[in-house]
Amino acid sequence: MSSECPQLSAALGRDRERGGAFAPPGAATGTGAFLGGSGPPADGVARQLRDQAQGALAEVLRGFQAAHPQDGDAACAGSAEGRRRLRAGLVSALMRLIFLLYAEARGLLAGVDGGGAPLARLFEDLQEEWRQQGDDLERRHGAWARIAALFCALRDRGPGGAHGGLCDPDAHPLLEGRPWLSDGALHRVLSALLVHDSAPLRYGELEVEHLGTLYEGLIAFDLEIAEGESMALLPSHIVVDLEALLALPGRDRLARLEEVADLKLGARPAARVAAAGSVAELSQALARRASPRQPDRIARGALYLQPGQLRRRAGSYYTPREITSHVVERTLSPLLDRDGRPAAPADVLALAVCDPAMGSGAFLVEACRQLAARLVDAWQSAGAAPPLAPGEPPPARAMALVAERCLHGVDLDPLAVDLARLSLWLVVQDARLPLSFLDGKLRCGDSLIGAERAEVGGFPTAAKLPGGTGERQTRRALLRQAPAPPRPEGAPPEGAPPEGAERAPRDGPEVDEAADQAALDAWMALWFWPPAGELAALAPAPATFARYMAAAREPADPRAALSRRIAEERRFLHWELAFPGVFDRPEPGFNAVIGNPPWVAYVGRAAQPIAPEVFHLYLRRNPAFHGYRSLHGLFVQRAASLLRPGGRLGLVIPTSVSDLDGYGPTRRAHDALCAVDSDLPSFGSDAFDGVFQPCMGLLSTRLAPAAPRAAGAASWPLARSDLDVVSRRLLERLGALPPLPAALFGERGFQTTAEDAERIRRADAPEPPYTCPIREGTDVGELIARAPRHHVDRAGVKGRFRKDEDWKAVRLLIRQTARYPIAALSDGLPFRNSILAGFSDATWSEFALLCYLNSSPVRWWHYTRHRDAREGMPQVKIAHLRAIPAPPPAGAALIAALDALGRELGPANAGLSADARRHLDGMVASMLEMTDEEWGCVARWAAATPLPRPDG
């Protein structure tokens, strides 16, 4: 029997005639210049729209304030929570407009007023009215009602409607048809969304993933209240309080502008700012630096948008499609190409794919595309396809089937969940489907906080309930404990009671879903029980636990009401209940888990705040939350645990997770469940717009329950396409040598805090109280210790400064902010933590070590061996220095010659001449027994990798 399906072949042929299988309906005949046609590439359109959408958000805010509503969200704008809700409402309003414009461009609004392009028609109407009536539009409020009615019609299409931050009519009452935005303000907003440099922005050029980057750009702002008359300034659109600035002395005003607004002024405007005697004069002096997004002065008490830390705190960034495409393909291909046979249609549609931190759905959209393409191929191979409507392209039907049957997702942000739902509706491009067609598959909740049915039978002894030790003592005690080992397969879950202990009553196997939900919520709520107040006394103990769990189903019981409130506030997500079709099967779990989880650190310089009760929960329930504690580390373990045996994991994470010692617990937690692929992709340090962070793809396969588990925390293997055969062999050979003694290196630099910025001043000469010279990394060159360019107020650092003898004990200064070792002799002066310390021992004098570290072979090894030397913001670390290979015994005889050379060159503090460089490199190459071919690799690298400039 032929494998060719005549119906499918004919449909595919029609697609090819149209110009592509995924050509959007109506794209070729869309109404208005904004719907399609030629224009800049998609990324270019997205960048234009992102910048203008941020300005449009400021216009929406101004329009909201001009309307002076007296109830709803506006009444709460004086509180931080009220401003957060109001900001979410304004972002939702703008994202509704962007969604509708995108849908227009794809013919998905056919049948509505306006000939399928209602917003383009509305803008044309407002444009004409503005030409004729001008300011009269500011007194009219009818246009927004047309948009609200349109969105309501879309939302109510199909059974049940859609729910969530963007579609829910109860989420933001100010959006639901009330006259809060004038026609004039709406005209300006639509102009920002539709026109760039007098040319139309062509939404037909955008990909659906670009909705995500627009959303990420909008949530990068906080909503604040001006304490004094203020002004938004370029280059970063930061709002500065002019009254507070005026209160400073003239010289300090310039420092404040540079510190808080990234604004450096030329001599003439700086003089005007310093001399200003009033807010008006100060505003005039800064007028040329006013942000076009908020060009007017901001009155005291007015709301304004401030570029903030929300996106950084959330760790959310738009993932470029080239990354999502690669990760999804690498994750799904092994599931679809088993035993060398192509997947059958039923095999494709049986896959359950999940993104546990889906954001606006970029990974799910890409999975939908790739699985739909595989499904079409499978139909062709099998010679069968589902019935197609007249003119319906097979890929469109495949996309709808894959979206409905295969895709699942979770996110903590309700607006992001709604955007993911809308993104998938848009990519499926079937106007017959309701917006709500994926309501049961895309859930709002906390992927990391939830319980399993097996846990709720026993009292959670690890939960910190009232009557225990204080939080500080508990936290210290927990941190002293060894990291919790991963739970063995089949072992009782955390909190399960010992054999014979009292269990909470359980119904039979037919427990209804509501009772299940109440029980899991009640058990999980014990981890967040209020430590004080009237309800604290109601916290159960092991002896009363069964009665507490029984009361969880009683609506009137105060304990049940509290557990429900905690569950709603924390957005508990119990995976077994959220996706019963995935977990109520013989081998429960997803076939694939994909995504880019939030990158949030809870330790180190970029540490974000975390609630004590959440810290406690993570520490006790997730083995990845030890060592270097991070949200992405938690998601690595959670994602691996959600897979069924043979399931595939595909995550985008910081590359540092693959090799830093601090991430050892994360790797152990993962490796206890999954086997990592042998060649993990590295995406470099500039994959994300505005983020300097090397990232990688973590690809692995869930092990069978009886499979042996990895015991160690070995580094994960990143693919190295940059190495030829000779370089790879040299790297392996040198890496097999014993390293230099660890005692030769240490950290002695002064660890500065944010407050220390006022205690350190850049100056070539001391000036009281800044009298103590202190070096930083850029003062260290190759065999050159430059004169310190900073001085510290030693008395102001309150005893945290080291004693003079500690500085004098240091023999070498090693620049930390570099891609490879750069060292100079120390003269005993203090230095900051951007310099590492070198010492000496009986074998290695400081002079020999100075030459060895500055040699090209050692630098080549360091650069080639350490990933973070090649990517991002490089740093030389103590662990890197302690891993440098020592010469083999035959080469060690030349250490005395290195010492002699160092005694000649080091004290001169003059760097290396070309002749000295050749002599030094030849000597170290001989010590390391390098062949001519190997030396050629090093020499080519050295020629292409110059030293950093003295200023950094």
N, C-alpha and C positions, 0 to 999 in steps of 0.2 A: 504494500500500500504506500502510496506516495506520502511523504511528510509535508508536502506543500498544501496549505489551506487556501482554496481559491478565494473565499470571502476576505481572509486576512490579507492575501497578496494584493487584491484589488484595492483594499482600503489603504495599504501602505503605498501603492502606486499613486493614489489620489493625494496622499500626503506629500510625496516627492514632487508632484506637479504643483502643489501649493508652495513648495519651497522649503519643506522641512516638516518632520514628524511633529514637532512641538510648536509649529506656528500658531500664535494666539488667534482665537476666533475674532474676526472683525479688525485685526490689526492693519490689514491692507486697505480697508475702507473706512477707518475710524474717522470720526468727526473732529475737526479742529486741529490746529497745528501742534497741540500738546500731546497728541496720542501716539505719534510714531514718526516715521520718516527718517531721513538721514540726520545725523548729528554727532556729537562727541561720543567716544566709547562709554560703556556703561559706568565704569569706575569714575570717569570724568564727570558725567552727569550726577552721580551720587555725591561726589565731593562738592560740586556746585550746590546741590540741593541741601546737603548737610549744613554748610555754612549759612545758607539763607534760611533754613528751617530754624536754626538757633535764633536768628534775628526775628523770625516770625513768632517764636515763642515769647520773646520780649514784647512784641506787638499785641499778642493775645493777653498778656498780663496787663498792659496799659489799657486795653479795651475793657478788661474786667474791672479794673479800678475806676475807670471813668463811669461805669454804670452804677456804682455805689449800691450794690445789693445789701440788704439789711438782714438777711437770714442765711441759713445753710452754712456752707463752708466759710464764707467771708466772716461770719461772727467768730470763728475760731482762729482767724489769722494771727491773733496776738500770741498764740501758743505755738511751740515747735511742732506739736502733733498736728495742729490745725494747718500750719503752713505746709507740712508734708502732704496732707490730704489735698490741699488746694493745688499744690504743684502737680500732684498726680492727676488731678482733674484737668488742669490746663494742658499737660502733656497728652492726656487722652483726647482732648478736643482737637489738638493739632494732628495727632496720629490718625484720627478718624478722617480728617481731610486728606491726608497723604494716602491712606488706604483707598479712599474713594477715587482719587485721581489715578492711582495705579490700576484699580479695577476698570475704570473708564477706558484706559489705554488698551485693555485687553478685551473689550466688548462684553464685559461681564455685567454691565448695567443695562443691557438691552431690555426694552419693554417699560422702562421708567420714563417719567417726563423728561424732556430734553433730548430725545432722540438717542439715548444711550450715552450721552455726554452731559449730564446735568450740571456738573461743576464748571465745565468749560463754558456752557451756556450762561450759568449764573455770573461767572467772571466777566463775560462779554457784556451782560446786562449792566452790571455794576460799573464797568469801565465807561459805558456810554452815559449812564446816569451821572457819574463823576464829572465827565466832560461838560455835561449840561447844567448840573446843579451844584457841583463842588461841595462846599461844607455842609450842605443840607443833608448829605448822607450820614453825618455824625449824629443827627437827631432821629434817624430812622433805625428800626430794629426788626425788619421783617425777613431779611435774607437768611439769618441763621435758622429760622424755623423751616425753611426749605431743606436745609442740610439735615436737620434733626428728623424731619419726616422721611427723607430718603434713607437714612441709616435705620430708622425704625422699620421701614418696609423690608430692608434686607435682613434685619435681625429676626423678624417674625416670619420669614420665608421658611416653611417646613415646620415639623412638629417640635415643640418645646422651645424654640428660639435659642439664642446663645447667651452665655453668662460669662461674667468676668469683668476685669477692670475697664476694658474698652467697650464692650457690648452691653454690659449690665445697666439697665436704666436706673437702678437704685444705687449704683456705685458712686456716681457724682451727679446729684440732682441739678447742679448748675448747667449741665449739658443738655438737659431734656426740654428743649424748646422755649425756655424762658428767655426774655429779651435782655441778655446780659452782654451781648456783643453788638455794637452798632454796625450798620451797613458800611460805614466808612472804615471802621477797624477791620471788618471782614474783607473789604476790598484790598486793603493793604496787606493782609495776611495772604490772601490768594495771589496777589501780585508777587510776593516773596516766594511762594511755592510754584509759581508758573512761569516767571520771567527772569532771565539772567542776561544782563547787558543788552536789554531791549530785544532779546531773542527768546523764543519759547523754550522752556525746559521740557525735553521730550521723555515723558514717563515710559513710553514704549521701549526706550533703550535700557531701562533698568531691569535688573534681575530681582527676583523676590527677596533674595538674601539682603539686598540693600535696605529693605525696611528695617532690618536689625541694626545696621550701622547708623541709620537716622535716629532710631530710638536710643541707642547708646549715647549718641551726641546730645540728645535732649535731656537725658537723666544726669548728665554731667554737671547740672546746675542745682544749687540750693536756692530756696526762696527765703529771703531775709527781710527784716524791717530796718529802715535807715534810722540810726540813732541821731544822726545829724545830717545836715544838707550834704549830699554826696554826688559823686560823678564816676562814671565808668570810663576806664582809660585803656588805650592800646598799649602794648601789643596783645595782652592776654584778656582784655575786657573785664579786668578786675575793678570792682566798685570800691572807691576810696572815700572815707569820711572826710570831707573838706574842713569841717569845723575842728575835728580832732587834729588834722594836719596843720591847721592854722595855729593851734595852741603850741606847736613845737617851735624851737628856735630855728632860724632859717637854714642853718647847715644840716640840722637833723631832718628837715623836711625831705631833702633830696635822698638821704639814706633810707628814710621810710618808704618813699616811692619806689626805690630800687628793690627794697626788701619785700614789700607786700604786693607790688604791682608789676614787677619786672621792668620798670620804666627807668631808662637812663636818658637824661636830658643833655642837650648841648649847652654851651656856655651861656648864651643869651637867655633861653627860656629858664635855665637853672637860676640865673640871677633874678629873673622876674618872680619865680616861685619863692625864692629865699626872701625877697623884699616885700612880698604881698602883705598888705595890712588888713585885708578883709576877705570874706569868702568870695565876693564878686571879683576882686582882683586876682585871687588864686584861681578861680574858675577861668578867667580870661587868659591867664598865663598858661593854662593847660588846655586851652580850647582846641589847639591843633592836634592834641593827642586824645581827644574825646572818641569813644567807641561809637561807630555808626549804628550799633545795635541798640544803644541807649544814649542818644546824642544829647538829650537835655539833662539839666541838673535834676537830681532826685530829691524831692522834698523830704524834710524830716517826718518820720512816721509812715512814709510810703513803702510799699513792697518793691523789691527788686530781685533780679536773678544774679546770683554770684557763682562763678565757676568754683565748684567745690570738690569735696573728697568722696562724694557718694559713689561714683563709679569705681574709685580705687578701693573704698571700703567693701563694695560688693564684689570686686575682682572680676567684673564683667567686661568683656571686650568682643567686638565683632570679629568672627573668624573668617578670613578670606576664603573664597570658594576653592582656590587651588589647594588649600590645606584640607578643607572638608572633603573634597573629591578624593584626594589621595588616601586619607585615613579611612573613609567609608569603603573605598574599593579594596584596600588591604584588609579591612575587617571582614567584609562580606564574601569576598571571593572564595576563601577556603570552605565556606558553607555551601556554596553554589557549584563548586567544581570538584566534588568528591569522587574518587575512583576514576578520574578522567572522563566522567560522563556529565553532559550538561544537565542542569536541573530541570525536572518536569514542572509544569505549571503548578501542580499541587504543592510541590516542594518549596517553590518560591513563596506562595501565599501562606504556607504554614510557618514561616519565620516570624518570630516576635522580636522586634528591634526596639530598644529604649534609649532615650537620652535623659539621664536623671537630673540634669541641670540645663534644660534645653534652651533657655533664653527665648529668643524669637524664632527658634526652630531651624536654624541653618543646617544642622546635621540631619535632622529629620527630612527636610526638603531634599537634600542631596541623596539620602537613602531612598526616598520615594522615587527620584529620577532613576537611580541605578537599578533598583529592584523592578521598576516598571519596564525598563529596557530589557532586563533579563526575562521578564514575564512575556514580553512580545516575542523574544527569541524562542522561548519555550513553546509558545503557541505555534510558531512556525514549525519547529522541530516535531511537535506532536501532531501537526496537521489538524488542529482543532482550536477554536477560539469561541468566546461567548458571543451571543448575538449582539450585533452592533446596530445602533440607530442609523437611519440614512444620513450619510455624510459624516458619521462619527469616526474620528481617527482611532485606530487601535491603541496608540500610546496614551490617549486621553482616558480610555476605559481602563487601561492597565494602571495608570496613576491613581484613579479613583479606588480601584480594588485594593491596591497596595496600601494606600493611605488608610482605608477603613479597616483592613484586616491585620496589617503588619506593624504599624507604627504606634508607639507609646511614648509618653514624655511627662516629665514633672518639672516644675519650677516653683520657687518660693514667691516670685513676683506675679500677682494676678494679671497685671497688664502684659507682662511678657508671655504668659500662658495664652492670653487672648491674641497677641500678635502671632504666636506660633500657629494657633488655630486658623487665623486669617491667612497667614503665609501659605499654609498647606491648601486652603481653599483656593487661593490664587494660583498656585502652581498646578493644581488639578484642572483648573479652568473649565469647570462644569457649572454653568449658571443654574442648572436645575437642582443642584445640591444646596441644602440650607447651610448657613454659617455654622450651625450647631452639629454638623455631621460627625465631628470628632470629639464632642463633649466628654464622652466616656473614656476616651483614650489619652487625653491631655489633661493632667490634673495639677491643681495648685496645692502645694504642700512642701514640707521640709523633707527632702530625701534622706536626711541623716538622722531624723528624730522620729522614731516609730517603734512598734513592738511586733513580735511574732506571737502567733497563737500559743506556741509551745512555752512561751515565757510566763504567761499570765496566771499559770496555776500556782506560782510560788511567790512569796514576799520578796521584793527586790532589796536584798540586804545592802547592796552597794549604793542605793539611793540615800541622799543626805536629807533626812527628815528632821523636823524640830525635836530638840532635846539632845542632839549630838554635839560634837565639838564645833568650835567656831570655824568659819570659812577659811581664815588664814591658816589655822592649825591643820585643817583638813587638807588644804591644798599642799602645804609643805609635806605632810605625811604621804600624800599620794605621789608627789614628785620624788620622794626618797625611795619609793618602791621600784623594783625592777620593772621594765616594760612588760605589760601583760602579753603572754604568748598568744598567737592566733588560736582560736577555738578549734580543736580537732573535729574532723568531719564526724558527725553522728553524736558528738558529746552534747550533754544538756546545755541549753542556752544560759546566758548570764541571768541570774535571778531564779533559776529553776530550783525548787526545794530539794533537800536531800531525801533519800528513800525513806518513806514512812512519815514524812512531815505532813501537817495539815495542808490541804489544798483548797483553793476556792472552788465553790460548786460549779460544775460544768453541765451544760445540757448534753444531749446525745449528739450523734453526728449531724443531725439536722438543725444545728444552731442557726437562728435567723441572723441576717446581716446586721440589723440594728443592735441586737444583743451583743454580737461580736464586736461591733464598733464601740459600744459603751464599755465593754470589758477591757479592750486594748487601750482606749483613752484613759480609763481609770487607772490602769496599771502604769501607763507612761506618765500620767500626771503626778505620780508620787515623786518623780525626779525633779519636779518643779513646784513642790508644795510650799506655800508661803511660810517663811521661817518664824514669823511673828504675826500678831493680830488675833482676831476672834476665831478664825478658821484654823489657825496653827494647831490648836488643841484637838482638832478633829482628825489629825493625821493618824492613820492606823499604825499599829505595832504588829509584829508577827502573830500575836495571839488574837488580834481582832481583824486580821487581814481578810479572812473568808467573809465576815459580815460586811466589811467595806466593799468587797467586790460584788456581793449580792445586792447591795444598795445602789450600785452604779446604774442599775436599770430603772430605778425609781425616780421619776422626774422631780418630785417634790423634795427629795433628800438633799440637804445643803452640800454634802460631800459630792454627790453626783453633779450638782449644778456647778460646783467649783471645778471638777475634772473636765466638764464640758467647756467651761470658759477657758481653762488652761489649754485644752486641745485646740480651740479655735484661735486663740492668740498665738500659739506656737506653731499652728498649722501642722499638727502631727500627720504623718503619712505612714500608714500601715500597709506595706507592699502587698501582702496576701489579700487584703480587702480591696485595695485600689485596683488590682489587676487580677481578678479571680481566674480568668481564663488562662493566665500564664502560670499561676502558682498552684492551681488545683488540678494538676495533671501528674502522671507517674514520675516524670523527671522535672520537677518544678524549676522555673527560672526562664530568663530570656535567652534567645539564641544569640543575640548580640547586644552589647551595650556600647554606645558611642557618645562622643561629645567633647566639649571643652569646659571642664568644670571651673568654677571661680578660683582664681589664684589669689589667695589671701593668706598672709603669714601672721602668726600670733606671737612670734619672737623676732628678735633682730631689729634693725634700724627701721624697717617698714612695718613693724608690728601694728596690727589693728586691735581695737578693744574687743573683749569677749566677756559676756556675762559669766559670773562665777559658777552659776548652776549649769550653764552650757559647757563650760570648761570641765567641770566635774563629770558630767555625763559622757563627754567625748573621751576623757581620760580613762574612765572605767569600762566603756563599752566598745571602744575602737582601738585595736592594737597599733594602728598607724599614728595615733595621736601621742607619740612619744618621740624623743629626740627633737628634731626640728618640727615643731607643731604647726600644721598648716591645714587650711580648708581643702586644698587640692589633694593633699595626702589622704585626708579622710575619704574623699570621693574615690580615690584609687581603690581603697579597700572595699568601700560600699559597692562600687561598680563590679568588682570581681565577685563579690558575694551574691550578686543578683543573677549570675549566669548559671545555666544548667551545664552538666558535664558536656564538654566539646564546644561550648559556646565561646564566642569570640569577643574580645575586649579591644576597643579602639578609642583612646583618649589623647587629647592634646594637653600636655603638661609642661612646666618649666624643665629645661634640660638638666638642671641641677639635681632633680630627683633621681636621675640615673646614676649619679656617682658620688655625691657628697655624703660624708659619713653621717651627718645629722639626719639624712633621710633613710638611714639603714632600717629603722622600724617600719617605714612605709614599704620599702622593698621586701622586707621579710613578710609583712602582712599580705602583700600581693603574691609573692612567690609561694606562700603556703597554699594558695588556691589555684594559681595559674602558672603556665609555662610561657615565658616571654619569647617572642620571635628572635631570630638570630641577627637580624639587621634592622634595627629600629631607625626610622628616618629622623634626621635632624633638619629643622626648618630655619635655623639661623636665629639671629638676634633682632631682626627688623621685620618679622612676619606680621606684626600687629602695628597698626597706625598709632604713632605716639607712644609706643611702649618699647623700651630697650631691655628685652628679656629673651635670652635664647630659649627656644622651645623645641619640642620633639613630639613624635608620635609614640605612645605606648601601645603596642600590639601584642596580644597574648591569647592563649587558649585555656579555658577552664579544664582542670585536671579531673579525672574520674575520682570518685570517693576513695578508692583503694590505692590510688597512685602515690608513690613516694613524694614527700614534700622537701623542698630545699631548706637546708638548715641555716645557711649563712645569709649575709646581706650583700652579696657580690654586686658589683656594678652591672648595669644593664648595657648590652652591646649596641652602641650607636654605629650606623653605617659610616664608613670612612672612604668616600669616593675621592678624597683629595690626596691619597697616598699611592705612590707607585710601588712596584715590587721591592725595589732597593730600600726605599724609605720605610716600608712596612717591616722589612727584615731587620733594618738597623734599629728601629724603635723597639722591636721585640728583644733584640740582643742586649741593648743597653738596659731595657727594663728588667732583664733577668739578673743584672749585677746587684750586689748588695748596695744599699743607699749610703749616703753620707751620714755620719753620726747625728742623731736627733738633737743632741745638746749643742750643736753648732748654731742653732737658730731658736729664736724666741720672740715674744711680743713684749715690748717695753714702752711703746708709745703712749702718750697722754690721751686717754679716752675722753673726748670732749662731748658735752651735752648741748642741747639747744640754748641753754642759758649761758654757756661759755662763749657764745658768739660776741657777747658784750665785754668779755674779759680778755679777748685776743684782738689786737689791732695790727693791721698791715702797716709797717713802717720800717725803713732801713736802719733807723737809729732809735734807741730807747727814749721814751717820754713818759714820765711818771703818770699813773702807777704802772704803765706797761713797760717794765724795765728788764724782764727776763727774756732773752732771745729764745725762739723755738722754731725748729725746722719743720717743714712738711714735705710730702713726697716729691713735689716738683723741684725741691732744692737739691735733690740727689741726682747726679749725672754719672756717666761712665767714668769711674775713678776721679770724680769731682764732687766734693761737698761744698756747695755754694753757700755764701753768707746768708744767714737767716733773714727772711723778709717779713717776719712777724715777731711781735713781742707780746708777752702774756702778763697779766696782772696776777702775780703768783699768790699774793695774799687773798685775792678774790676767789680762788678755786678751792678754798676751805680745806686744805690739807690733803687734797687728792693728788697733788704733784709728788713725784718721786723725789727721793733724796739725791743729792749731787753724786754720791758715790755709786748709785745705781746707774746713772747716765754714763759715768766714767768707766764702768765695767764693760760697756758695749764696745766691741772692736770694729764692727762694720755697720754701715747704714745701707739698708736694702729697700729700694723704692717699691712700695706695695702697688701703686696705681700704674701698672705696666703689664705688657704682654709676656715679659721674660725678665730674669734677674738683671738689675742694674745696681751696682754696688760701688760704694766709696768708703774710705777709711773714716772712722768716727773720731771727732776731736773732743768728745765728752759733753757736748751741748745737748740740752733737752730736745725732744722731737715729738711730733704728734703721731697718732696711730696710723697715719698713712705711710709710715716708715717701719720696717721690721728690723730686728736686731740680729747681728751676726757675732759669733764668739770664736774662740780658738781652743785647741786642745793640743796634746803632745804630738799628734801627727800633722794636724792642719793649723799652721799659723794663720793669723789674720791676713798676711801678705799672700800666702799661697791660696787661701780661700777667695780673696779678692780677685785674683787672676782667673781662677777656675770659674767663678760665677759669671764673670764678664766675657767669657770665651764664647765664640759662635757655636761650637758643638753642644755646650751645655744649654745655651739659649735655644738652639734648635730642638733639643730634646724636650725642654720645658714647653715650648710653644706647640710642638706636635703632639705631645702626650696629654696636655690638659685642655679640655674642651673650652673652658671659660677664658683661656688665654687667646683663643681665636675668635671669640664671639662677645657681643654685648659690651659691657663696661669691664675691661679686664682687670684682674687683681692677682698679684703674687701672694700666695697664702703660705702659712707656716707648713702645712701639710705638703704643699708642692715642693718647698725647699728641702724638706726632710725626705722626699722621695727621689732627689737627684742621685743618679748612679755614681758611686765612687769608682775610681779606676781599678781595673783588675790588678792582681799582685805584680805583674811585670811592669805595668804602667805606674804603679805607686812609687817606683824608684825615682820618678821625675818630679815628685812633689817638692823636693829640695830645690830643683831648678825653678819651679814656679815661685817658691818663696824668694829666691834671689831676684827674680824679675819683679815681683811685687814690691820688694824693698826699694828697687830702683824707681818704679813708676808711681807707686801709691802715695808716698809723702809729697811728691811734686804737685799733686792735686791739679793736674793739667790735662787729664784725659789720655786717650790713646792716639798716637800717630798711626798712619797707614802701615809703616814698617813694623811698629810694635804690634799692631793688630795681626799682621801676617805671622810674626814670630810666635805670638801667644796662641793663635788658632792652630798653627802647626804643632806646637808642643802638646796641646790638649788632645788633638786628633791622634797623635802618637800614643799618648797615655791611654786612650780609649781603643787603641788597636784598629783604627778605621782604615778601610781600604780606599783606594783612589776613587772608586765608584761611589762609596758612601760619602767621602769628603765632598764629592761633586754635588750631592744632594744638599749638604749643609751650606756649601759656598753659594749655590744658586738661591737658597732661602735667604742667606745673610744679605746678598746683593739686593733682594726684593723687599727686605724688611728693615727700613732705616730706624735709627734711634728716635724716640719722641723728642719734640722740641723742648728746650729748657723750661718754657712756661706751661708745659703740660701736654 
